[in-house]
Amino acid sequence: MNKTITIDPVTRIEGHARVFIDLDDGGALKAAGLVVNELRGFEKILTGMDADRMPLVTARICGVCPTAHHLAATNALDNAAGVEPPTAAKLLRELMYMGHLIHSHCLSLFVLQGPDLVLGLDADPAIRNVVGVVQAVPDIARKALQCRSIGQKINELVGGRGTHPVTSVAGGIAFVLDADRERQLNAWIQEAHGLVLELAPVVKQLLMKMLDANPAMLEQWVIPAWSVGTVKGDGTIALVNGEIRAIDESGARKAQFPTAGYDTHLSEAAVDFSYMKQVSFVEGETRHDYRVGPLARLNISDRYGTPLADREREEFIRTVGRPCHANALQPWARLIELLYCTERAQEIMASPEIHGETRVPVKFSGGRGVGHVEAPRGTLIHDYEIDENGIVRAANLIVATQQNYALINTMIAQAATSHVINRPDDQALLNAVEFGIRCYDPCLSCATHALGAMPLEIVVNRADRPHLIRRNC
């Protein structure tokens, strides 16, 4: 007779999914994976719409990373129309994006992964949440949430709205920076930078303490794979515009190409157990699994280009090497980017080129527009076919979590193997699997372009001790 055990804390990922883990009679792993059972519908919804609505509509795909879609869409429309936005517009778009990344990375580090880092993976699930963090380390929690709030305020002031920005349009941005906004932005950015400088050593200390207590995360949760991200011409990391670079497991560069060439290198494929498609990097007849996101960006780039972020990058490389394939070190890479974003925001505000014309005329005469950004979770690509009347006739979106899908599934198998075999404690399995998934910071509503909701559910099927373990949002 089957036995069902229900465990019900808040599950800290963006979106909803189910994890399955199948074990045989001897307790050995048979199969494991992440299942997303929601409709992939937005690409069809976009067909027939006016192209200039793409930045507004695609931002509604996700409430967590709307600015990434907003800017990927405007980059695609710029390319479709064959226009180059003014320098001031490009800087203001990038500033908006720095605010978004500050907000998103603080959310991931302190709200979603913070309970694991502060309270430990073995803490009672009833308290292992953001409220528990506030109670355990109130000063750290206050500073972290304030930094997150500042990022959202920057995004809102430049983007016109916090959750679904509206100001980035084809050909530029729909406002000119005035003195009042400039003063407010400078104050917020300085405050955010100071907060990050205070929080960074705390996060590193908590991460290393957790890894010392769970050595399997560095010894067994290692997935050699290709890395893909975006760089400028000199190899400096790029988050809004640049060329896509791929390196293999050893760090050798395998490809570098403009956004429009993505479809000759990346191949989507459906899987039979999920609505989320999986993406592979194609090299001749061979398909390679690869990672995107903060760790991949650290692997593929030569520098961040700001002093403190580059100094932290050098310490990372001295400590763990490069390329790094340890999933549990994703938070450290995310922390370096958080530091970079506050530094880069300061540079943008100090540039005299932020003042000036912010928009050029745009006319769509028919053709294809492809644009991308480095979303908080990895490379995000928008691809539109637009007719001579400016109507979208086809759309394709490739998002970060799709590209990490194969490695997420491998990580689930690794977590199950290192925490379940010959161990009767299923709670350890749930904690390990969820932490491993959170390291990738998956956004499942983006990955499926979802409509509706589904609870996260972890299901363990044991042939020797058949029962289900469910953890629901």
C-alpha positions in Angstrom: 0.0 0.0 0.0 1.4 3.4 -1.0 2.1 5.9 1.7 2.0 9.7 1.1 3.9 12.1 3.2 3.1 15.8 2.7 5.6 18.5 3.7 4.4 22.1 3.3 6.9 25.0 3.7 7.2 27.8 1.2 9.4 26.6 -1.7 11.7 29.4 -2.8 11.9 29.4 -6.6 10.3 31.6 -9.2 7.6 29.5 -10.7 6.0 26.1 -10.1 7.1 22.6 -11.0 7.4 19.0 -9.9 10.5 16.9 -9.3 10.5 13.2 -9.8 13.1 10.8 -8.4 12.8 7.0 -9.1 14.9 4.5 -7.1 15.1 0.7 -7.7 14.8 -2.1 -5.2 18.3 -1.6 -4.0 17.9 2.2 -3.5 19.9 3.0 -6.6 18.8 5.9 -8.8 16.9 5.0 -11.9 15.8 8.5 -13.2 15.3 12.0 -12.0 14.2 15.3 -13.4 12.3 18.6 -13.2 8.7 18.5 -14.7 7.0 21.7 -15.8 3.4 21.0 -16.7 2.3 24.4 -17.9 1.3 25.7 -21.3 4.0 27.3 -23.4 1.7 29.9 -24.9 3.2 33.4 -25.3 4.9 32.9 -28.6 1.5 32.1 -30.1 -0.1 35.0 -28.3 2.5 37.4 -29.9 1.6 36.4 -33.4 -0.6 39.0 -35.1 0.3 41.8 -32.7 1.9 45.2 -33.6 5.7 44.8 -33.3 6.0 48.0 -31.3 3.9 46.4 -28.5 6.5 43.6 -28.0 8.4 45.4 -25.2 5.2 45.9 -23.3 3.6 42.5 -23.8 6.6 40.3 -23.4 7.4 42.0 -20.0 4.1 40.3 -18.8 5.6 36.9 -19.3 7.1 37.1 -15.9 6.8 39.4 -12.9 10.3 38.4 -11.6 12.3 39.3 -14.7 10.1 41.6 -16.8 12.9 44.1 -17.5 15.0 41.4 -19.2 12.1 40.7 -21.7 11.4 44.4 -22.1 15.0 45.1 -23.2 15.5 41.9 -25.2 12.4 42.9 -27.2 13.6 46.5 -27.8 17.0 45.2 -28.9 15.2 42.9 -31.4 13.0 45.7 -32.7 16.1 48.0 -33.2 17.7 45.3 -35.3 14.5 44.6 -37.2 14.2 48.3 -38.1 18.0 48.7 -38.7 18.4 51.6 -36.3 21.1 52.5 -33.8 19.6 54.1 -30.6 21.4 57.3 -29.4 24.2 56.8 -26.8 22.1 58.4 -24.0 19.3 55.9 -24.7 21.6 52.9 -24.6 23.1 54.2 -21.3 19.7 54.7 -19.7 18.5 51.3 -20.8 21.6 49.8 -19.2 21.0 51.8 -16.0 17.5 50.4 -15.9 19.0 47.0 -16.2 21.5 47.5 -13.5 18.6 48.3 -11.2 16.8 45.2 -12.3 19.8 43.0 -11.7 20.4 44.5 -8.3 16.8 43.7 -7.4 16.9 40.2 -8.8 20.2 39.1 -7.4 19.3 40.4 -4.0 16.0 38.4 -4.2 17.9 35.3 -5.2 20.8 35.6 -2.6 18.8 36.8 0.4 15.2 35.8 0.0 15.3 32.6 -2.0 18.7 31.2 -1.0 19.2 33.2 2.2 17.3 30.8 4.5 19.6 28.0 3.4 22.7 30.0 3.9 21.7 31.6 7.2 19.8 28.8 8.9 21.3 25.7 7.2 19.9 23.0 5.1 18.9 20.9 8.1 16.9 23.7 9.8 13.1 23.1 10.4 11.3 23.9 7.1 8.7 25.8 9.2 11.3 28.5 10.0 13.7 28.1 7.0 12.2 31.0 5.1 12.7 34.8 4.8 10.9 35.4 8.1 13.3 33.0 9.8 16.2 35.0 8.3 14.8 38.3 9.6 14.5 36.8 13.1 18.0 35.2 13.0 20.0 38.1 11.6 17.8 41.2 11.6 20.5 43.7 10.6 21.7 41.6 7.6 18.1 41.0 6.5 17.3 44.7 6.8 20.3 45.7 4.7 19.6 43.0 2.1 15.9 43.9 1.7 16.8 47.6 1.5 19.3 46.9 -1.3 16.7 44.9 -3.2 14.2 47.8 -2.8 16.7 50.3 -4.1 17.3 48.1 -7.2 13.6 48.1 -7.9 13.3 51.9 -7.4 16.1 52.5 -9.9 14.3 50.2 -12.3 11.0 52.0 -11.7 12.4 55.5 -12.1 14.1 54.8 -15.4 11.6 52.2 -16.6 8.5 54.1 -15.8 7.1 51.2 -13.8 8.7 48.8 -11.4 7.2 45.4 -12.3 6.4 46.0 -16.0 8.6 48.8 -17.4 7.4 50.9 -20.3 10.0 53.4 -21.3 12.3 51.4 -23.6 11.0 51.5 -27.1 12.2 50.8 -30.6 14.8 53.4 -31.5 15.6 54.4 -27.9 14.0 55.3 -24.7 10.9 57.5 -24.1 12.3 60.2 -21.7 15.2 62.5 -21.1 17.0 62.4 -17.8 16.4 65.6 -15.8 18.3 67.0 -12.8 15.8 65.8 -10.2 15.9 62.2 -11.4 19.7 62.4 -11.7 20.0 63.5 -8.1 17.7 60.7 -6.9 19.4 58.0 -8.9 22.9 59.0 -7.7 21.7 58.9 -4.1 20.1 55.4 -4.5 23.1 54.0 -6.3 25.6 55.2 -3.7 23.4 53.7 -1.0 23.1 50.4 -2.8 26.9 50.2 -3.4 27.5 50.8 0.3 25.1 48.1 1.3 26.6 45.6 -1.1 30.1 46.2 0.3 28.7 45.4 3.7 26.8 42.4 2.7 29.4 40.7 0.4 31.7 39.3 3.0 28.8 38.1 5.1 27.4 36.1 2.1 30.7 34.6 1.3 31.3 33.6 4.9 27.8 31.9 5.1 28.3 30.1 1.8 31.7 28.7 2.8 30.3 27.6 6.2 27.5 25.7 4.4 29.9 24.1 2.0 32.2 23.0 4.8 29.2 21.4 6.4 28.2 19.7 3.1 31.4 18.7 1.3 29.4 16.6 -1.2 28.3 19.8 -2.8 31.8 20.6 -4.0 33.0 17.0 -4.4 30.0 15.5 -6.2 27.8 18.3 -7.4 30.2 19.1 -10.2 28.9 19.0 -13.8 31.6 19.6 -16.5 29.7 21.4 -19.3 30.0 24.1 -21.8 29.4 27.7 -20.7 27.6 30.4 -22.8 27.3 34.1 -22.2 27.8 37.6 -23.7 30.9 39.7 -24.1 32.1 42.9 -25.7 34.7 42.9 -28.4 37.6 42.9 -25.9 36.2 40.0 -23.8 34.7 42.2 -21.0 31.3 40.9 -19.8 28.3 42.4 -21.5 24.8 42.2 -20.0 22.7 44.3 -22.5 24.5 44.2 -25.9 27.4 42.1 -27.2 28.3 38.9 -28.9 27.5 35.4 -27.6 30.6 33.4 -26.6 30.7 29.6 -25.9 33.6 27.7 -24.2 33.9 24.0 -23.6 34.5 22.1 -20.4 38.2 23.0 -20.4 37.7 26.7 -21.1 38.7 26.6 -24.8 36.7 29.0 -26.9 34.4 27.1 -29.3 32.3 29.9 -30.9 31.6 33.6 -30.8 28.8 35.1 -32.8 26.2 38.0 -33.1 22.7 37.5 -31.7 21.2 36.8 -35.1 23.4 33.7 -35.5 22.0 31.9 -32.5 19.8 29.5 -34.5 22.9 28.0 -36.2 24.3 27.1 -32.8 21.4 26.5 -30.4 18.8 23.8 -30.9 15.6 23.5 -29.0 14.1 20.0 -28.4 10.9 18.9 -26.7 11.1 16.4 -23.9 8.3 13.9 -23.3 7.7 14.7 -19.6 7.6 18.5 -19.5 6.3 21.5 -21.4 9.7 23.2 -21.0 11.9 22.6 -24.0 15.6 21.7 -23.6 18.3 23.6 -25.5 21.6 22.2 -26.7 24.7 23.8 -28.3 25.3 22.2 -31.7 28.8 21.6 -32.9 28.7 19.7 -36.2 26.9 16.5 -35.4 27.4 16.7 -31.7 25.0 18.3 -29.2 26.4 19.7 -26.0 24.7 20.5 -22.7 25.7 23.9 -21.4 25.1 26.4 -18.6 24.1 30.0 -18.7 23.9 32.6 -15.9 26.3 34.2 -13.4 28.7 31.3 -13.2 28.8 30.8 -17.0 29.3 34.5 -17.5 32.3 34.4 -15.1 33.6 31.4 -17.0 33.4 32.9 -20.5 34.4 36.5 -19.9 37.9 37.9 -19.5 36.9 40.6 -17.0 34.0 42.5 -15.5 35.6 45.8 -16.2 35.1 47.4 -12.8 37.7 47.4 -10.0 36.0 45.7 -7.1 34.2 43.1 -9.2 37.4 42.2 -11.0 39.2 41.9 -7.7 36.5 39.5 -6.4 36.7 37.6 -9.7 40.4 37.1 -9.2 39.9 35.7 -5.7 37.2 33.4 -7.1 39.6 32.0 -9.7 42.4 31.7 -7.2 40.1 29.7 -4.9 38.2 27.4 -7.2 39.7 27.8 -10.7 38.2 28.7 -14.1 36.1 27.4 -15.7 34.2 26.4 -12.6 31.6 23.6 -12.8 30.5 23.5 -9.2 26.8 24.3 -9.0 27.0 25.2 -5.3 29.3 28.2 -6.2 26.6 29.9 -8.3 25.8 32.3 -5.3 29.4 33.5 -5.2 29.3 34.3 -9.0 25.9 36.0 -8.5 27.4 38.1 -5.6 30.3 39.3 -7.9 27.7 40.5 -10.5 25.8 42.3 -7.8 28.9 44.2 -6.9 29.6 44.8 -10.6 26.1 46.3 -11.1 26.5 48.9 -8.4 29.9 49.9 -9.8 28.6 50.0 -13.4 25.6 52.1 -12.4 28.0 54.6 -10.9 30.0 54.7 -14.1 26.9 55.3 -16.2 25.7 58.2 -14.0 29.2 59.8 -14.2 29.2 59.7 -18.0 28.3 63.0 -19.7 26.8 61.0 -22.6 23.8 60.1 -20.5 22.4 63.5 -21.4 21.3 64.1 -25.0 18.9 62.8 -27.5 17.2 59.5 -26.5 15.2 58.4 -29.6 15.4 58.0 -33.3 12.5 57.4 -35.8 11.7 53.8 -36.5 9.9 52.2 -39.5 9.4 48.5 -40.0 9.6 47.5 -43.7 9.5 43.7 -43.2 12.1 41.2 -42.1 13.5 39.6 -39.0 14.6 41.1 -35.7 16.7 39.2 -33.2 17.8 40.7 -29.9 19.1 39.4 -26.6 20.2 40.4 -23.1 21.9 38.5 -20.3 18.9 38.0 -18.0 19.7 37.5 -14.3 19.5 33.7 -14.9 21.3 33.7 -18.2 21.1 34.4 -21.9 17.6 35.5 -23.1 16.9 35.7 -26.9 13.9 37.2 -28.7 13.4 36.5 -32.4 10.6 38.1 -34.4 9.4 37.9 -38.0 7.8 41.2 -38.8 5.9 42.0 -42.0 5.9 45.3 -44.0 2.9 46.6 -41.9 4.8 46.1 -38.7 2.9 43.0 -37.6 4.6 40.1 -35.9 4.1 37.0 -38.0 6.2 34.6 -35.9 8.1 34.7 -32.6 10.6 32.5 -30.8 11.9 33.1 -27.3 14.8 31.2 -25.8 15.2 31.7 -22.1 17.9 30.9 -19.5 16.1 28.1 -17.6 15.6 26.2 -20.8 19.3 26.3 -21.5 20.1 25.1 -18.0 17.5 22.4 -18.1 19.8 19.5 -18.8 22.2 20.5 -16.1 19.3 21.0 -13.6 18.2 17.5 -14.2 21.7 16.2 -13.8 22.1 18.1 -10.6 18.8 16.6 -9.2 20.3 13.2 -9.9 23.5 14.1 -8.2 21.7 15.5 -5.1 19.6 12.4 -4.9 22.6 10.1 -5.1 24.7 12.0 -2.6 21.9 12.4 -0.1 19.6 9.3 -0.4 21.5 6.2 -1.2 21.7 4.1 2.1 20.1 6.9 4.0 16.5 6.7 5.3 16.1 10.5 5.9 13.9 11.8 3.1 14.0 15.3 4.5 17.7 15.5 3.6 16.7 14.6 0.0 14.1 17.4 -0.2 16.5 20.0 1.3 19.4 19.0 -1.0 17.3 18.9 -4.2 15.6 22.2 -3.5 18.9 23.9 -2.7 20.5 22.6 -5.9 17.6 23.9 -8.0 17.8 27.3 -6.3 21.4 27.6 -7.2 20.3 27.9 -10.8 17.6 30.4 -9.7 15.2 29.0 -12.3 12.3 31.1 -13.6 9.8 28.6 -14.8 7.1 31.0 -15.9 9.7 32.4 -18.3 10.8 29.0 -19.4 7.3 27.9 -20.4 5.9 31.4 -21.0 3.3 30.0 -18.6 -0.4 30.8 -18.1 -1.8 29.6 -14.8 -0.1 28.0 -11.8 1.0 24.7 -10.5 2.5 23.9 -7.1 6.1 22.7 -6.7 6.0 19.0 -5.9 8.8 16.6 -5.1 7.9 13.0 -5.7 10.2 10.1 -4.6 9.2 6.7 -5.8 11.1 3.9 -3.9 10.6 0.3 -5.1 11.7 -1.0 -1.7 9.7 1.5 0.3 7.0 2.9 -2.0 5.6 6.2 -1.1 5.4 9.8 -2.4 7.0 12.8 -0.8 5.3 16.0 -1.8 6.4 19.6 -1.1 4.0 22.1 -2.3 4.1 25.9 -2.6 
